[in-house]
């Protein structure tokens, strides 16, 4: 079990859903939190009800200057948890260029922006904890998910590359790949969502992973078998089933 008291963690994407719920869990465990998202009002409302110490640093993860300025305010930290994300479901037959670009720019490139500010200090100190949020959807292409699934696949690959580089150093890298979580994002779906989790369930699963020494956690476990197993199906069979 990791010691959380006195540790400073930067939560990026903390204003809603999984991020806000994880903030409660980590704050109760004794971590000092820096909360970031675009909405200062939402961050301040969250900070007001957390049991522990917290600081609000509003940031637009899609803007280089905003991320650099936020990182300067945040200063030295023990860990960063990347949770920011946007989602709109649509097919390649009904391509929405603005939404697709925004999903790529926030869900993937935004993570790269933040890591560019954080990783060098971790490497220099040979100490730090990086937690990246992927998705079960990122294991293989899915219909009706242009932008989101691709961005999550990139995010998961990013975590794997970082783990390969840093696994024998003092910098710990983890990735969590949740399934469906009941949030304002999944409220946009018009299909049945198996194993739908509450933000509380998802946050406790993620926090449990953060307390472990494992690199990757995909959950709910039984649901994850569908996505992980699909990687071994030949293309002709996979697309016949999933399309």
PyMOL commands that set and color helices and strands:
alter all, ss='L'
color gray80, all
select helices_A, chain A and resi 17-28+40-49+64-74+92-94+97-107+109-125+136-139+148-166+186-188+199-210+221-230+235-242
alter helices_A, ss='H'
color red, helices_A
select strands_A, chain A and resi 8-12+32-36+54-56+79-82+128-133+171-178+216-219
alter strands_A, ss='S'
color yellow, strands_A
deselect
rebuild
show_as cartoon
